[in-house]
Amino acid sequence: MYIAMNRFKVKSGSEEQFETAWRTRDRYLKEVPGFVEFHLLKGPEAEDHTLYASHTIWQSYDHFLDWTKSDHFKNAHKNAGQNKPLYLGGPQFEGFQIVLTEGH
């Protein structure tokens, strides 16, 4: 399994607009082989921003790579630049191989 995350520092006061952009965008993830799960996470607030992370789980790193090279990926991200005014800096990518897991 593989987890892919992008962290976003969303400018204070732009949280609702950021969340709406994510709620209304086409992500195409369910159409991609190897996709398991997606979450948009809201983290702590700082003086000038709120931390968010997009969090996807994939069956493997190779499935994630295939997603990044797909037309679905291009279509899902084609309008992402319109949201740049909502961020402090750009998204910060973090990828993780799952080495240990425990269920409920």
C-alpha positions as a Markdown table, in Angstrom:
| # | Residue | x | y | z |
|---|---|---|---|---|
| 1 | Met | 0.0 | 0.0 | 0.0 |
| 2 | Tyr | 1.1 | 3.6 | -0.6 |
| 3 | Ile | -0.1 | 6.9 | 0.8 |
| 4 | Ala | 0.2 | 10.1 | -1.2 |
| 5 | Met | -0.4 | 13.4 | 0.6 |
| 6 | Asn | -0.2 | 17.1 | -0.4 |
| 7 | Arg | -0.1 | 19.7 | 2.3 |
| 8 | Phe | -1.6 | 23.1 | 1.7 |
| 9 | Lys | -1.2 | 26.2 | 3.8 |
| 10 | Val | -4.6 | 27.9 | 3.1 |
| 11 | Lys | -4.7 | 31.6 | 3.9 |
| 12 | Ser | -6.8 | 32.5 | 6.9 |
| 13 | Gly | -10.3 | 33.4 | 5.7 |
| 14 | Ser | -10.0 | 31.3 | 2.5 |
| 15 | Glu | -10.9 | 28.0 | 4.2 |
| 16 | Glu | -14.5 | 27.8 | 3.0 |
| 17 | Gln | -13.5 | 28.6 | -0.6 |
| 18 | Phe | -10.8 | 26.0 | -0.5 |
| 19 | Glu | -13.1 | 23.3 | 0.8 |
| 20 | Thr | -15.8 | 24.2 | -1.8 |
| 21 | Ala | -13.2 | 23.9 | -4.6 |
| 22 | Trp | -12.4 | 20.4 | -3.4 |
| 23 | Arg | -16.0 | 19.4 | -2.9 |
| 24 | Thr | -17.0 | 20.5 | -6.4 |
| 25 | Arg | -14.0 | 19.3 | -8.4 |
| 26 | Asp | -13.9 | 16.2 | -10.5 |
| 27 | Arg | -11.2 | 14.0 | -9.0 |
| 28 | Tyr | -11.6 | 10.9 | -11.3 |
| 29 | Leu | -10.0 | 8.7 | -8.6 |
| 30 | Lys | -12.7 | 6.0 | -8.6 |
| 31 | Glu | -12.0 | 5.4 | -12.2 |
| 32 | Val | -8.3 | 4.6 | -11.7 |
| 33 | Pro | -7.0 | 1.1 | -11.0 |
| 34 | Gly | -5.4 | 0.7 | -7.6 |
| 35 | Phe | -7.2 | 3.6 | -6.0 |
| 36 | Val | -8.4 | 2.8 | -2.4 |
| 37 | Glu | -9.4 | 5.9 | -0.6 |
| 38 | Phe | -9.4 | 9.7 | -0.5 |
| 39 | His | -9.7 | 12.2 | 2.4 |
| 40 | Leu | -9.3 | 15.9 | 2.6 |
| 41 | Leu | -8.0 | 16.7 | 6.1 |
| 42 | Lys | -8.2 | 19.9 | 8.0 |
| 43 | Gly | -5.4 | 20.5 | 10.5 |
| 44 | Pro | -4.4 | 23.2 | 12.9 |
| 45 | Glu | -4.8 | 26.9 | 12.4 |
| 46 | Ala | -1.8 | 29.3 | 12.6 |
| 47 | Glu | -1.7 | 33.1 | 12.6 |
| 48 | Asp | -1.9 | 33.4 | 8.8 |
| 49 | His | -3.1 | 30.0 | 7.6 |
| 50 | Thr | -4.9 | 26.7 | 8.2 |
| 51 | Leu | -3.1 | 23.5 | 7.3 |
| 52 | Tyr | -4.9 | 21.0 | 5.0 |
| 53 | Ala | -3.8 | 17.8 | 3.4 |
| 54 | Ser | -5.2 | 15.7 | 0.6 |
| 55 | His | -4.7 | 12.1 | 1.5 |
| 56 | Thr | -5.0 | 9.2 | -1.0 |
| 57 | Ile | -4.3 | 5.5 | -0.4 |
| 58 | Trp | -3.2 | 3.3 | -3.3 |
| 59 | Gln | -2.8 | -0.5 | -3.6 |
| 60 | Ser | 0.8 | 0.2 | -4.5 |
| 61 | Tyr | 3.4 | 2.8 | -5.4 |
| 62 | Asp | 3.1 | 1.7 | -9.1 |
| 63 | His | -0.6 | 2.4 | -9.1 |
| 64 | Phe | 0.0 | 5.9 | -7.7 |
| 65 | Leu | 2.6 | 6.5 | -10.5 |
| 66 | Asp | 0.2 | 5.3 | -13.1 |
| 67 | Trp | -2.3 | 7.7 | -11.8 |
| 68 | Thr | 0.1 | 10.6 | -12.1 |
| 69 | Lys | 0.8 | 9.8 | -15.7 |
| 70 | Ser | -2.9 | 9.3 | -16.7 |
| 71 | Asp | -5.3 | 11.5 | -18.5 |
| 72 | His | -7.5 | 11.3 | -15.4 |
| 73 | Phe | -4.8 | 13.0 | -13.4 |
| 74 | Lys | -4.4 | 15.7 | -16.0 |
| 75 | Asn | -8.2 | 16.3 | -16.0 |
| 76 | Ala | -8.4 | 16.4 | -12.2 |
| 77 | His | -5.6 | 19.0 | -12.0 |
| 78 | Lys | -6.4 | 21.1 | -15.1 |
| 79 | Asn | -7.9 | 24.0 | -13.0 |
| 80 | Ala | -5.9 | 23.6 | -9.9 |
| 81 | Gly | -3.9 | 26.8 | -10.7 |
| 82 | Gln | -7.0 | 28.9 | -10.2 |
| 83 | Asn | -6.8 | 28.2 | -6.4 |
| 84 | Lys | -3.2 | 29.4 | -6.0 |
| 85 | Pro | -4.4 | 32.7 | -4.5 |
| 86 | Leu | -5.8 | 30.7 | -1.6 |
| 87 | Tyr | -2.4 | 29.2 | -0.6 |
| 88 | Leu | 0.8 | 30.4 | 1.1 |
| 89 | Gly | 3.3 | 28.8 | -1.2 |
| 90 | Gly | 2.5 | 25.7 | -3.2 |
| 91 | Pro | 1.4 | 22.3 | -2.1 |
| 92 | Gln | 4.0 | 20.1 | -0.4 |
| 93 | Phe | 4.0 | 16.5 | -1.6 |
| 94 | Glu | 4.7 | 13.6 | 0.8 |
| 95 | Gly | 4.6 | 9.9 | -0.2 |
| 96 | Phe | 4.8 | 7.0 | 2.2 |
| 97 | Gln | 5.1 | 3.2 | 1.7 |
| 98 | Ile | 2.9 | 1.4 | 4.4 |
| 99 | Val | 5.2 | -0.9 | 6.3 |
| 100 | Leu | 2.9 | -1.8 | 9.2 |
| 101 | Thr | -0.9 | -1.6 | 9.5 |
| 102 | Glu | -3.5 | -2.6 | 12.1 |
| 103 | Gly | -7.2 | -2.8 | 11.7 |
| 104 | His | -10.2 | -2.1 | 13.9 |
